[in-house]
Amino acid sequence: MKKPDYELFIGYVALITIIYLVLTAEAKSWSYEWSGKGKLYDQRNQYFVTCRLTKEKRVEPFFGDDSVKCYYTCTDKEKMVITTHSNHVCEKQITTPRGDKRDWRGR
C-alpha cells in the first residue's frame, strides 16, 4: 500500500526542519563567547570587585589625630568610603569581597 503524497511531503519537511535546528544549534554553541558580566564565586560564596579612587579628602579633627577619607567607586557601581590615618596614603585601586560571608565547606 502506497502512502499518499502529502504524508510523504510532511515527513520530508519535518526531517529537514530537525536537521536545520540541530545544525544551527551547534553553530551557535561554536561561536559562543563569555561576555564577562557574570560573577565568579569562590568556595565561600563570595566574589571580588575592583574599586578605584575617585576623591581624597583630608579631614580636620575635633580632637586627636587628623585623618584622610578615601572615596572609591567600584565595578558594581557601588561607592564606598574608607577613613585612614593621615600618615597612610589612599591606594589608587583596591579589591574587596562581596556576597555572602558564609562558609559552606564544612557541611
C-alpha beads as a LAMMPS data file, in Angstrom:
LAMMPS data file: protein, C-alpha beads

107 atoms
106 bonds

1 atom types
1 bond types

-500.0 500.0 xlo xhi
-500.0 500.0 ylo yhi
-500.0 500.0 zlo zhi

Masses

1 110.0

Atoms # bond

1 1 1 0.000 0.000 0.000
2 1 1 1.482 3.331 -1.024
3 1 1 1.437 6.383 1.289
4 1 1 -0.297 9.486 -0.012
5 1 1 1.944 12.227 -1.358
6 1 1 1.063 14.780 1.332
7 1 1 2.152 12.446 4.163
8 1 1 5.469 11.890 2.429
9 1 1 5.871 15.639 1.925
10 1 1 5.157 16.334 5.625
11 1 1 7.745 13.718 6.593
12 1 1 10.413 15.355 4.407
13 1 1 9.610 18.819 5.773
14 1 1 9.839 17.536 9.357
15 1 1 13.173 15.826 8.662
16 1 1 14.649 18.923 7.015
17 1 1 13.417 21.112 9.904
18 1 1 15.028 18.855 12.507
19 1 1 18.337 18.785 10.620
20 1 1 18.253 22.580 10.273
21 1 1 17.593 23.089 14.005
22 1 1 20.404 20.744 15.024
23 1 1 22.919 22.425 12.723
24 1 1 22.039 25.966 13.828
25 1 1 22.194 24.988 17.500
26 1 1 25.709 23.612 17.017
27 1 1 26.791 26.694 15.084
28 1 1 25.614 28.949 17.928
29 1 1 27.499 26.898 20.513
30 1 1 30.747 27.175 18.499
31 1 1 30.547 30.956 18.298
32 1 1 29.728 31.470 22.000
33 1 1 31.966 33.909 23.894
34 1 1 31.753 34.796 27.573
35 1 1 30.562 38.385 27.984
36 1 1 32.431 38.924 31.258
37 1 1 29.359 40.274 33.034
38 1 1 28.970 37.307 35.360
39 1 1 30.378 36.993 38.849
40 1 1 32.903 34.313 39.721
41 1 1 32.105 32.931 43.182
42 1 1 34.729 31.279 45.349
43 1 1 34.220 28.468 47.859
44 1 1 32.800 30.849 50.471
45 1 1 30.104 32.108 48.102
46 1 1 31.873 35.437 47.585
47 1 1 33.059 37.350 44.547
48 1 1 35.532 40.216 44.313
49 1 1 35.092 43.690 42.826
50 1 1 37.744 46.257 41.955
51 1 1 37.340 49.791 43.316
52 1 1 39.173 52.862 42.025
53 1 1 39.994 56.005 43.968
54 1 1 37.818 58.951 42.919
55 1 1 38.464 61.517 45.658
56 1 1 40.844 62.010 48.583
57 1 1 39.832 64.440 51.337
58 1 1 41.762 65.490 54.422
59 1 1 39.513 65.815 57.483
60 1 1 40.348 68.206 60.298
61 1 1 39.585 66.529 63.627
62 1 1 37.693 67.937 66.588
63 1 1 40.349 66.419 68.832
64 1 1 43.155 63.910 68.341
65 1 1 44.890 62.958 65.097
66 1 1 43.747 64.148 61.708
67 1 1 42.535 61.621 59.131
68 1 1 42.035 61.167 55.397
69 1 1 38.823 59.970 53.723
70 1 1 39.293 57.920 50.576
71 1 1 36.278 57.786 48.238
72 1 1 36.094 54.776 45.894
73 1 1 33.790 53.772 43.027
74 1 1 33.586 50.018 42.438
75 1 1 32.914 47.976 39.303
76 1 1 29.424 47.101 40.574
77 1 1 28.631 50.872 40.692
78 1 1 28.722 50.969 44.488
79 1 1 30.502 53.831 46.220
80 1 1 32.456 53.314 49.429
81 1 1 34.450 55.491 51.829
82 1 1 37.480 54.374 53.818
83 1 1 38.873 56.574 56.587
84 1 1 42.583 56.212 57.354
85 1 1 45.193 57.987 59.421
86 1 1 46.890 60.966 57.790
87 1 1 50.221 59.090 57.691
88 1 1 48.711 56.487 55.323
89 1 1 48.147 57.214 51.661
90 1 1 44.961 56.241 49.818
91 1 1 45.589 53.407 47.391
92 1 1 44.664 54.053 43.761
93 1 1 42.863 50.719 43.388
94 1 1 41.587 48.158 45.908
95 1 1 39.830 44.781 45.681
96 1 1 37.016 43.974 48.106
97 1 1 34.862 40.848 48.570
98 1 1 31.100 40.909 48.017
99 1 1 28.378 38.345 48.626
100 1 1 27.627 36.015 51.486
101 1 1 30.318 35.507 54.058
102 1 1 29.092 32.042 54.984
103 1 1 31.435 29.106 54.657
104 1 1 29.729 26.059 53.131
105 1 1 32.842 23.867 53.043
106 1 1 32.244 22.314 56.469
107 1 1 28.850 20.852 55.523

Bonds

1 1 1 2
2 1 2 3
3 1 3 4
4 1 4 5
5 1 5 6
6 1 6 7
7 1 7 8
8 1 8 9
9 1 9 10
10 1 10 11
11 1 11 12
12 1 12 13
13 1 13 14
14 1 14 15
15 1 15 16
16 1 16 17
17 1 17 18
18 1 18 19
19 1 19 20
20 1 20 21
21 1 21 22
22 1 22 23
23 1 23 24
24 1 24 25
25 1 25 26
26 1 26 27
27 1 27 28
28 1 28 29
29 1 29 30
30 1 30 31
31 1 31 32
32 1 32 33
33 1 33 34
34 1 34 35
35 1 35 36
36 1 36 37
37 1 37 38
38 1 38 39
39 1 39 40
40 1 40 41
41 1 41 42
42 1 42 43
43 1 43 44
44 1 44 45
45 1 45 46
46 1 46 47
47 1 47 48
48 1 48 49
49 1 49 50
50 1 50 51
51 1 51 52
52 1 52 53
53 1 53 54
54 1 54 55
55 1 55 56
56 1 56 57
57 1 57 58
58 1 58 59
59 1 59 60
60 1 60 61
61 1 61 62
62 1 62 63
63 1 63 64
64 1 64 65
65 1 65 66
66 1 66 67
67 1 67 68
68 1 68 69
69 1 69 70
70 1 70 71
71 1 71 72
72 1 72 73
73 1 73 74
74 1 74 75
75 1 75 76
76 1 76 77
77 1 77 78
78 1 78 79
79 1 79 80
80 1 80 81
81 1 81 82
82 1 82 83
83 1 83 84
84 1 84 85
85 1 85 86
86 1 86 87
87 1 87 88
88 1 88 89
89 1 89 90
90 1 90 91
91 1 91 92
92 1 92 93
93 1 93 94
94 1 94 95
95 1 95 96
96 1 96 97
97 1 97 98
98 1 98 99
99 1 99 100
100 1 100 101
101 1 101 102
102 1 102 103
103 1 103 104
104 1 104 105
105 1 105 106
106 1 106 107
